[in-house]
Amino acid sequence: MAASRLDGAVALVTGGSSGIGAATARRLARHGATVFLSGRDADRLAALAAELGGTAVPGDLTEAGAAEELTQRVLTTAGRIDVLVNNAGLGWAGPLDEITGPEISQLTTVNLLSPMLLTRAVLPGMLQRGRGHLGFVSSIAGRLGVRDEAVYAATKAGLDVFAGSLRQETAGTGVTVTVLVPGVVDTQFFTRRNRPYQRSRPGPVTADRAAAALVAAMLGGRDEVYVPRWLRLPVAVRGTLPGTYRRLAGRLG
Ligand SMILES: NC(=O)c1ccc[n+]([C@@H]2O[C@H](COP(=O)([O-])OP(=O)(O)OC[C@H]3O[C@@H](n4cnc5c(N)ncnc54)[C@H](OP(=O)(O)O)[C@@H]3O)[C@@H](O)[C@H]2O)c1
């Protein structure tokens, strides 16, 4: 695969029906990739697929066998997957005793289990061909931990560590692993979850800015990218001065 273009590459983007996923699919298509778009909203997927000359593969990732079925459908049609962007996800905010068991399962399945199953399904082909890009859309919540978002933050921390471990495993194979760490992105994420965004910082960035950062980092073979970039600062403080960070987080919320 060329370093700066994806001509002829086959890309599968989960959560391609809206927000960061749709913007990422647009960017990948602009770089020459043939895109496959996954999500539950068949109409939105079909509209974007028509716009990009791609293919909609609707399905609900919480259903048993969905991840394996999704990759099989793409592999049957395209023969291979060169780029996998694990982006589909959902949030939940509130005290832990208010989230239900099924909601915990849903968050864990879509945000963490599905990316692991999808990656497991596409990796052998990538290793065989000696090339491939794996993209993971994590969250600053997974790097820092956030009050009232324990379950969501844990799914993203798990995704982050999964990606980092896999990067070590695939080093030198031609398969790259890139993590996007967004703060707040202007998508339907917060209107879809049970509570709107209530903080003043970080302020929202556009979905296209997040997508541009992810695709550039993937093409550049970079391990991770923060959007906005200053978010690496609180992560660095937490890593180097954990006590100070805990006191600040406790005070600022
Ligand atoms: N927005 C933010 O501030 C922010 C910040 C940090 C990280 N993130 C992460 O960014 C990723 C994309 O979110 P977004 O902001 O672009 O929000 P979004 O517009 O709500 O997109 C979420 C996507 O996930 C898909 N999805 C959700 N549940 C699914 C399921 N059960 N099966 C299949 N697909 C499912 C949705 O597809 P359908 O609607 O078609 O089902 C949709 O395409 C998520 O992983 C999120 O955690 C977002």
The ligand as an SDF file (V2000), in Angstrom:
LIG
                    3D

 48 52  0  0  0  0  0  0  0  0999 V2000
  -18.5990   12.6430   19.8280 N   0  0  0  0  0  0  0  0  0  0  0  0
  -17.6940   12.6810   20.7700 C   0  0  0  0  0  0  0  0  0  0  0  0
  -17.5650   13.6890   21.4940 O   0  0  0  0  0  0  0  0  0  0  0  0
  -16.7530   11.5260   20.9820 C   0  0  0  0  0  0  0  0  0  0  0  0
  -15.6720   11.7120   21.8560 C   0  0  0  0  0  0  0  0  0  0  0  0
  -14.7820   10.6740   22.0720 C   0  0  0  0  0  0  0  0  0  0  0  0
  -14.9700    9.4720   21.4040 C   0  0  0  0  0  0  0  0  0  0  0  0
  -16.0430    9.3100   20.5800 N   0  0  0  0  0  0  0  0  0  0  0  0
  -16.2150    8.0150   19.9280 C   0  0  0  0  0  0  0  0  0  0  0  0
  -16.3480    8.2120   18.5450 O   0  0  0  0  0  0  0  0  0  0  0  0
  -17.0320    7.1010   17.9770 C   0  0  0  0  0  0  0  0  0  0  0  0
  -18.0590    7.6070   16.9600 C   0  0  0  0  0  0  0  0  0  0  0  0
  -19.0270    8.3640   17.6470 O   0  0  0  0  0  0  0  0  0  0  0  0
  -19.6500    9.7000   17.0450 P   0  0  0  0  0  0  0  0  0  0  0  0
  -19.2450   10.8000   17.9120 O   0  0  0  0  0  0  0  0  0  0  0  0
  -19.3980    9.7740   15.5870 O   0  0  0  0  0  0  0  0  0  0  0  0
  -21.2020    9.4510   17.3640 O   0  0  0  0  0  0  0  0  0  0  0  0
  -22.4260    9.0100   16.4480 P   0  0  0  0  0  0  0  0  0  0  0  0
  -22.6440    9.9920   15.3600 O   0  0  0  0  0  0  0  0  0  0  0  0
  -23.5240    8.7100   17.3950 O   0  0  0  0  0  0  0  0  0  0  0  0
  -21.9030    7.6620   15.7550 O   0  0  0  0  0  0  0  0  0  0  0  0
  -21.9380    6.4250   16.4070 C   0  0  0  0  0  0  0  0  0  0  0  0
  -21.9230    5.3410   15.3460 C   0  0  0  0  0  0  0  0  0  0  0  0
  -21.8990    4.0650   16.0030 O   0  0  0  0  0  0  0  0  0  0  0  0
  -22.8830    3.2320   15.3920 C   0  0  0  0  0  0  0  0  0  0  0  0
  -23.4610    2.2870   16.3260 N   0  0  0  0  0  0  0  0  0  0  0  0
  -23.9100    2.5360   17.5890 C   0  0  0  0  0  0  0  0  0  0  0  0
  -24.4510    1.4220   18.1090 N   0  0  0  0  0  0  0  0  0  0  0  0
  -24.3310    0.4560   17.1600 C   0  0  0  0  0  0  0  0  0  0  0  0
  -24.7170   -0.9230   17.1000 C   0  0  0  0  0  0  0  0  0  0  0  0
  -25.3450   -1.5170   18.1160 N   0  0  0  0  0  0  0  0  0  0  0  0
  -24.4380   -1.6020   15.9730 N   0  0  0  0  0  0  0  0  0  0  0  0
  -23.8250   -1.0120   14.9210 C   0  0  0  0  0  0  0  0  0  0  0  0
  -23.4360    0.2740   14.9150 N   0  0  0  0  0  0  0  0  0  0  0  0
  -23.7000    1.0000   16.0300 C   0  0  0  0  0  0  0  0  0  0  0  0
  -23.9420    4.2050   14.9020 C   0  0  0  0  0  0  0  0  0  0  0  0
  -24.6250    3.6260   13.8200 O   0  0  0  0  0  0  0  0  0  0  0  0
  -26.2590    3.5680   13.7240 P   0  0  0  0  0  0  0  0  0  0  0  0
  -26.7950    4.8140   14.2950 O   0  0  0  0  0  0  0  0  0  0  0  0
  -26.5070    3.4150   12.2490 O   0  0  0  0  0  0  0  0  0  0  0  0
  -26.6130    2.3620   14.4800 O   0  0  0  0  0  0  0  0  0  0  0  0
  -23.1510    5.4000   14.4470 C   0  0  0  0  0  0  0  0  0  0  0  0
  -22.7510    5.2710   13.1050 O   0  0  0  0  0  0  0  0  0  0  0  0
  -17.6150    6.3210   19.1630 C   0  0  0  0  0  0  0  0  0  0  0  0
  -16.8540    5.1610   19.3980 O   0  0  0  0  0  0  0  0  0  0  0  0
  -17.4830    7.2740   20.3280 C   0  0  0  0  0  0  0  0  0  0  0  0
  -17.3350    6.6070   21.5640 O   0  0  0  0  0  0  0  0  0  0  0  0
  -16.9220   10.3110   20.3620 C   0  0  0  0  0  0  0  0  0  0  0  0
  1  2  1  0
  2  3  2  0
  2  4  1  0
  4  5  1  0
  4 48  2  0
  5  6  2  0
  6  7  1  0
  7  8  2  0
  8  9  1  0
  8 48  1  0
  9 10  1  0
  9 46  1  0
 10 11  1  0
 11 12  1  0
 11 44  1  0
 12 13  1  0
 13 14  1  0
 14 15  2  0
 14 16  1  0
 14 17  1  0
 17 18  1  0
 18 19  2  0
 18 20  1  0
 18 21  1  0
 21 22  1  0
 22 23  1  0
 23 24  1  0
 23 42  1  0
 24 25  1  0
 25 26  1  0
 25 36  1  0
 26 27  1  0
 26 35  1  0
 27 28  2  0
 28 29  1  0
 29 30  1  0
 29 35  2  0
 30 31  1  0
 30 32  2  0
 32 33  1  0
 33 34  2  0
 34 35  1  0
 36 37  1  0
 36 42  1  0
 37 38  1  0
 38 39  2  0
 38 40  1  0
 38 41  1  0
 42 43  1  0
 44 45  1  0
 44 46  1  0
 46 47  1  0
M  CHG  2   8   1  16  -1
M  END
$$$$
